[in-house]
């Protein structure tokens, strides 16, 4: 799954990377612990140009009777999105890019769970494939929401979790956003795992487990060999650490 991520770049870097102009750009500060239910930045194509705005993370289908369903729809499985009622129409008509420069996962070990930050080796921004929809409450209140597509993991992430976000290559982003493409068959080849050899994972502080922690220290590498043990981010016991475990996360 993808349940936490980071976007630590400046607004200028974001605009340059995704070919955005200066109009209607939302206020942005670096974020070190983005979580479901929050407002997140997303890029769409309105038919004439790319635009960036904010969507609430956790998709509420337009036909839903319950706003609370969004908390269960932070991720959509790429393999079945074309057939699921909640994602079928968004996949054809409402696709977006969700900018990030890393995402977090927790690796199970004998002593508990160690949080890791997973990034591209060269650093910098990438785009997760997203879907969005707009829900209207019985009172007429509109909420625009999104979900992150996930796929089977590459060999790096497979050692950590059984799913990973779909990360698009820059040359694929135009096709993903194109309003002229409506058939899933043209899009499904994009929904695959990113190359493992172009990514890395490194251990970070257990403080990332609390969404209230949002400071830059969360993305700093933790030296597991130097510490007596990493505390389980969900309140568990100290974890066993060592060089062999750390090396298995890196390519």
C-alpha positions in Angstrom: 0.0 0.0 0.0 1.0 3.6 0.1 -0.1 5.3 3.3 2.5 8.0 4.0 4.8 10.0 1.7 6.9 13.1 1.5 7.1 16.2 -0.8 10.0 18.2 0.6 10.8 20.4 -2.5 10.1 24.1 -3.0 7.1 25.4 -5.0 9.5 26.5 -7.7 11.0 23.0 -8.1 7.5 21.6 -8.3 6.4 24.0 -11.0 9.5 23.4 -13.1 9.3 19.6 -12.8 5.7 19.3 -13.8 5.7 22.1 -16.4 3.2 24.4 -14.5 2.6 28.0 -15.0 2.2 30.5 -12.2 -1.6 30.8 -12.2 -3.7 29.3 -9.5 -0.8 27.7 -7.7 -1.9 26.7 -4.1 0.2 27.7 -1.1 2.9 25.1 -0.5 5.4 24.3 2.1 7.6 21.1 2.2 5.8 18.2 3.8 7.6 15.4 5.6 4.7 13.1 6.7 1.7 13.3 4.4 -1.1 11.1 5.6 -4.5 9.9 4.5 -7.3 12.4 5.1 -5.1 15.4 4.5 -5.2 17.8 1.5 -2.6 16.8 -1.0 -1.2 18.4 -4.1 -2.3 16.9 -7.4 -1.7 17.7 -11.1 -4.5 17.4 -13.7 -4.9 18.4 -17.3 -8.0 20.6 -17.9 -8.0 20.1 -21.7 -5.7 23.1 -22.4 -3.0 23.0 -19.8 -1.7 21.3 -16.7 -3.1 22.6 -13.4 -2.2 21.9 -9.8 -4.5 22.0 -6.9 -5.4 20.2 -3.7 -7.5 17.0 -3.2 -8.4 15.2 -0.1 -6.5 11.9 0.1 -9.2 9.1 0.3 -11.5 8.8 -2.7 -15.2 9.3 -2.2 -17.0 8.1 -5.4 -19.5 10.6 -6.8 -22.4 8.1 -6.2 -21.5 7.3 -2.6 -24.0 7.9 0.2 -21.4 7.9 2.9 -18.5 10.4 3.1 -16.7 8.2 5.5 -15.9 5.7 2.7 -13.0 7.8 1.8 -10.9 6.5 4.7 -11.1 3.1 3.1 -10.1 4.2 -0.3 -6.6 5.8 0.0 -5.3 3.2 -2.4 -6.7 1.5 -5.5 -5.3 -1.8 -6.9 -4.1 -1.2 -10.4 -5.0 -4.7 -11.5 -8.7 -4.3 -10.8 -9.3 -0.5 -11.1 -10.9 -0.8 -14.5 -13.6 -3.1 -13.1 -14.3 -1.7 -9.7 -17.4 0.6 -9.4 -15.5 3.2 -7.4 -12.6 3.5 -9.8 -14.0 2.5 -13.2 -15.1 6.0 -14.3 -12.2 7.9 -12.7 -9.7 5.6 -14.5 -11.3 6.6 -17.8 -11.9 10.3 -17.1 -10.3 11.6 -13.9 -6.6 10.8 -13.7 -4.0 12.8 -11.8 -0.4 13.0 -10.9 0.4 13.1 -7.2 3.9 14.6 -6.7 6.2 13.1 -4.1 9.9 12.6 -3.4 9.6 9.6 -1.2 7.2 7.3 0.6 7.3 5.4 3.8 6.8 1.7 4.6 7.4 -0.4 7.7 9.5 -3.5 7.5 8.7 -6.4 9.8 11.6 -7.7 11.7 12.0 -10.1 14.6 11.9 -7.2 17.1 9.0 -5.2 15.6 8.6 -2.8 12.6 11.3 -0.5 11.3 10.1 2.5 9.2 11.9 3.1 5.9 11.8 5.9 3.4 11.9 4.8 -0.2 13.1 7.2 -2.9 14.6 7.4 -6.3 18.4 7.0 -6.1 19.0 10.3 -7.8 16.6 12.0 -5.4 14.1 14.6 -6.6 10.4 14.5 -7.5 8.4 11.7 -9.0 4.7 11.3 -9.9 2.5 8.7 -8.4 -0.5 7.7 -10.5 -3.7 8.9 -9.0 -7.5 9.0 -9.6 -9.8 11.7 -8.4 -13.5 12.3 -8.1 -15.9 15.0 -6.7 -18.6 14.1 -4.2 -21.6 16.2 -3.3 -23.2 15.9 0.1 -27.0 16.0 0.5 -26.5 19.6 1.6 -24.7 20.5 -1.6 -21.2 20.6 -0.1 -18.6 19.5 -2.7 -15.4 17.5 -1.8 -12.8 16.6 -4.4 -10.8 13.5 -3.4 -8.1 11.2 -4.7 -6.6 7.8 -4.4 -3.1 6.4 -5.2 -2.9 3.4 -7.5 -0.7 0.5 -6.3 0.8 -2.5 -7.9 2.9 -5.5 -7.1 6.3 -4.5 -5.8 9.7 -4.5 -7.4 12.4 -6.6 -5.7 13.5 -3.7 -3.5 10.0 -3.0 -2.1 9.1 -6.7 -2.0 11.5 -7.2 0.9 9.5 -4.6 2.8 5.8 -4.8 1.7 3.6 -6.6 -0.8 2.4 -3.5 -2.6 3.9 -0.2 -3.8 2.6 2.9 -5.4 2.6 3.1 -9.2 5.3 5.6 -10.1 5.2 7.0 -13.6 8.2 7.8 -15.7 8.3 11.5 -16.8 7.7 10.4 -20.4 4.5 8.5 -19.4 2.9 11.4 -17.5 1.4 13.1 -20.5 -0.4 9.9 -21.6 -1.7 9.4 -18.1 -3.1 12.9 -18.0 -4.4 13.0 -21.5 -8.2 13.7 -21.7 -8.3 12.0 -25.1 -7.4 8.6 -23.7 -10.4 6.9 -22.2 -9.7 3.1 -22.7 -8.0 1.3 -19.9 -6.1 -0.9 -22.4 -3.9 2.1 -23.3 -3.2 2.8 -19.7 -2.7 -0.5 -18.1 0.9 -0.9 -19.4 1.9 2.1 -17.3 0.6 0.5 -14.1 3.7 -1.5 -13.3 6.4 -1.4 -10.6 9.2 1.1 -11.1 12.6 -0.3 -11.7 14.2 -1.5 -8.4 17.8 -0.6 -9.5 16.7 3.0 -9.7 15.4 3.2 -6.2 16.7 2.9 -2.6 15.3 2.5 0.9 16.8 3.6 4.1 15.8 3.5 7.8 14.3 6.6 9.4 13.1 7.5 12.9 10.1 5.8 14.4 8.7 9.2 15.0 7.2 9.1 11.5 4.6 6.7 12.9 2.8 9.7 14.5 1.1 12.0 11.9 1.5 14.9 14.3 5.3 14.7 13.7 6.1 16.7 10.6 9.6 18.1 10.9 12.6 17.6 8.5 14.3 15.2 10.9 11.8 12.5 9.8 13.6 12.0 6.4 17.1 11.8 7.9 18.8 8.4 7.7 19.0 6.5 11.0 22.2 4.6 11.7 20.9 1.3 13.0 24.3 -0.1 14.0 25.0 2.9 16.2 21.7 2.8 18.0 20.8 0.3 20.7 17.5 -0.4 19.0 14.8 1.2 17.0 11.4 1.5 18.8 8.4 0.2 17.0 6.5 3.2 15.7 3.2 1.7 17.0 4.3 1.3 20.6 6.1 -2.0 20.4 9.4 -3.1 22.0 12.9 -2.2 20.9 13.9 -3.8 17.6 17.0 -5.8 16.8 19.2 -4.1 14.3 22.3 -4.8 12.4 24.3 -4.3 9.2 22.8 -7.3 7.4 19.3 -6.0 7.7 20.3 -2.5 6.6 22.2 -3.8 3.6 19.3 -5.8 2.3 17.3 -2.6 1.7 19.8 -1.0 -0.7 20.8 -1.7 -4.3 
